[in-house]
């Protein structure tokens, strides 16, 4: 995913947009894991949350994008 997104004349970097999407998705996953009680088995929650964000961000970047016409 290379390029920028045009939002009302403001160009936003694709890195910023994908990071915000990944942050929102990682927040949802963290809430689900917390609700299930998975954090009882995690030794270092902050490190786990950072790794989760990086993994989700890689998944968001790897998603296929629709072709622009």
Buried (B, 14 or more C-beta within 10 A) or exposed (E): EEEEEEEEEEEEEBEEBBBEBBBEBBBEBBEEBEEEEEEEEEEEEEEBBEEBBEEBBEEBBEEEEEEEE
